[in-house]
Amino acid sequence: MIVGVGIDVVDVARFVATLHRVPSLLERLFTPEEREMPETSLAARFAAKEAIAKALGAPPGMSWQDATVRRVAGAQPVVEVTGTVQARADELGVSRFHLSISHDAGIASAVVVAERD
């Protein structure tokens, strides 16, 4: 059963300019593993985290650090949640996330479906 759907779109150039202007955002928004990725991938992951929050009803107090988007060779990316994001997912009975991300022509986008058994 679908619990929620989230979508987000990010202007890559604007996002990258913001990261350069406010370097502390890198540590606030991304896990150590994610920080090693190219800027276009960071924009896509930011869109994914926004989409995850929307799929969970965007409650206040969720930490950006509590959602990680992992690459899987030859497969779609995987969403891993901990802490505040896991707590909200548990509250809603979410057992899995389906994620599609893309970045092309200066735009990064993500769609998330939160599902429970």
N, C-alpha and C positions, 0 to 999 in steps of 0.2 A: 504494500500500500504506500502511495506517495504521501509524504508528510508535508513537503514544501519544495518549491522550485525557486532558484535564484539566478539572476543574470547580471552581468556587469560588463561595461565597456570602458577602456582606459585609453586616452590619447598618449601614446608612448613618449613623444617629445616633451609634452608637458610634464608627465610623470618623472622622466629622467631629469629635467630641469629642476623640478622640486627636490629630487634626491640630492642634486649637486648644491642647491641653495641651502638645504637643511640636512646635512649629512647624518645627523642623529636618527633620522627616519629609517635608515637602513637597519639599524639594530632594533628599533621599535617595531618595525613591520615584519621582519624576516628572521627565521631561525638561522643559526650559524651555517647549516648546510645550504640553505637557499641563498645566502649572501654571496656565495661563490659563483653564482650564475650570471650570465650576461644581462645587461640592463633590460633588453626586450623580454627576456624570460622573467625578470623581476616584475615587470609591468603586467605580464600575464598572470603571475602568481598573486599579485595584488588584486587583480580582477577576480581571480578564483576565491580569494579570502573574502572579498566583498560578497560574492555570489553565495558562498557558504553561509555567511551571516544572514543574508536575505532568506535563504532556504530555511533557516532556523528561526525566522521571525524577527531578526535583528534586535535581540534584547540588549539592553545596556550592560556594560561590564565585561564583555567578552574580550579576551586578549588576542592580539594578532599572532603572538608567539605560540598560541595553543592550537594552531592549524598549520600543517605542513603539507605541501604538495610535492610528492616525490616522483621523479622520473622512473619509468620502468621500460627497459629496452624492449622494443617490439610490441609494446602494449600501451594502453591508455594510462595517463597519470593516476596516481593513487593519493587519496586524501587520508591523512593521519591526524587524528584529533586527540587532545589531552586537556587537562585542566578545565577552564571555563567553557570551552567549546564542547568538550566531552560531556560536561555536566548538563548543558542545554540539550545536547543530542539525547542523552539518557532520559531527561525530563519528557521529551517528546516521543521517546521510544524509537529513535532513529538507529538502525542497525547497519546501514551502509550509505555511502555517498557515491553518486555517479557524476563524473566531471568531464567536461570537454573544454579545452582551452585552445586558443589560437592567437597568433600575432602576425599581421601582414598589413602592408600599406599604411604603417604608422598607427595602427589600432591593435590593441590587445583586448581579447574578449574571453569570457568564461560563462559557462552554464553549469549549474549544479542541481541535481535532483537528490533530495534527502528521502530515504525510504525506510520503512520498517517492515518486519516480517508479518 
